[in-house]
Amino acid sequence: MNNHNLFIYEIDELYKILVEIKKDINLNFEKASIKQLREINLKTGSLILTRKLIPGLDNQIIFDKFPISVFKLLEKINIEFIKKSFHEKSEILVGKYKFNLNSREMFFEKNKLKLTEKEISSIMYLFKVTKAVSVQELQSKVWGYQSQLETHTVETHIYRLRKKILKVFGDKNFIVSNKNGYEIKKK
């Protein structure tokens, strides 16, 4: 539960219990008013713990059944933080395209393209680097090939990927090639 913030709204008994066991848990928590909750950016790993749903706020854990064991409470909080983290890390914006890493899909407007694990890995690697990437580097970093054998796996793979993107999105310039290798044009 490290680096997560839990905001407790109108459950004073629970807050007192957490204060007592603070040294035994790895969790940042504090009491918050409704005004504070509305000001908090809840998209940064934060959750609200409350007795009833607060309209207009995301990331709430509703605890309306008490008593509850401390272990069950901490387990539920941990599960909610894991779900939130999984969701936040699953969607990445690359140029004008949105990628869902969990479902391995690429989106733009109403178009969607299903990708293989290697295609997603190739795109994410190309996106993270700041320069063109050689075929040998892609072989090593994405495929794990270390040999100097002549292989056209990368070229064939990128060719097919570019063809799929062109067919679905009409974009022939998402992955470009030049004398130094392949790169994604960051617009």
Secondary structure in CASP SS format (residue, H / E / C, confidence):
PFRMAT SS
TARGET T0000
AUTHOR 0000-0000-0000
METHOD secondary structure of the structure
MODEL  1
M C 1.00
N C 1.00
N C 1.00
H C 1.00
N E 1.00
L E 1.00
F E 1.00
I E 1.00
Y E 1.00
E C 1.00
I C 1.00
D H 1.00
E H 1.00
L H 1.00
Y H 1.00
K H 1.00
I H 1.00
L H 1.00
V H 1.00
E H 1.00
I C 1.00
K H 1.00
K H 1.00
D H 1.00
I C 1.00
N C 1.00
L C 1.00
N E 1.00
F E 1.00
E E 1.00
K E 1.00
A C 1.00
S C 1.00
I H 1.00
K H 1.00
Q H 1.00
L H 1.00
R H 1.00
E H 1.00
I C 1.00
N C 1.00
L C 1.00
K C 1.00
T C 1.00
G C 1.00
S E 1.00
L E 1.00
I E 1.00
L E 1.00
T E 1.00
R C 1.00
K C 1.00
L C 1.00
I C 1.00
P C 1.00
G C 1.00
L C 1.00
D C 1.00
N C 1.00
Q E 1.00
I E 1.00
I E 1.00
F C 1.00
D C 1.00
K C 1.00
F C 1.00
P C 1.00
I C 1.00
S C 1.00
V H 1.00
F H 1.00
K H 1.00
L H 1.00
L H 1.00
E H 1.00
K H 1.00
I H 1.00
N H 1.00
I H 1.00
E H 1.00
F H 1.00
I H 1.00
K H 1.00
K H 1.00
S H 1.00
F H 1.00
H H 1.00
E H 1.00
K H 1.00
S H 1.00
E E 1.00
I E 1.00
L E 1.00
V E 1.00
G C 1.00
K C 1.00
Y E 1.00
K E 1.00
F E 1.00
N E 1.00
L C 1.00
N C 1.00
S C 1.00
R C 1.00
E E 1.00
M E 1.00
F E 1.00
F E 1.00
E C 1.00
K C 1.00
N E 1.00
K E 1.00
L E 1.00
K E 1.00
L C 1.00
T C 1.00
E H 1.00
K H 1.00
E H 1.00
I H 1.00
S H 1.00
S H 1.00
I H 1.00
M H 1.00
Y H 1.00
L H 1.00
F H 1.00
K H 1.00
V C 1.00
T C 1.00
K C 1.00
A C 1.00
V E 1.00
S C 1.00
V H 1.00
Q H 1.00
E H 1.00
L H 1.00
Q H 1.00
S H 1.00
K H 1.00
V H 1.00
W H 1.00
G C 1.00
Y C 1.00
Q C 1.00
S C 1.00
Q C 1.00
L C 1.00
E C 1.00
T C 1.00
H C 1.00
T H 1.00
V H 1.00
E H 1.00
T H 1.00
H H 1.00
I H 1.00
Y H 1.00
R H 1.00
L H 1.00
R H 1.00
K H 1.00
K H 1.00
I H 1.00
L H 1.00
K H 1.00
V H 1.00
F H 1.00
G C 1.00
D C 1.00
K C 1.00
N C 1.00
F C 1.00
I E 1.00
V E 1.00
S E 1.00
N E 1.00
K C 1.00
N C 1.00
G E 1.00
Y E 1.00
E E 1.00
I E 1.00
K C 1.00
K C 1.00
K C 1.00
END
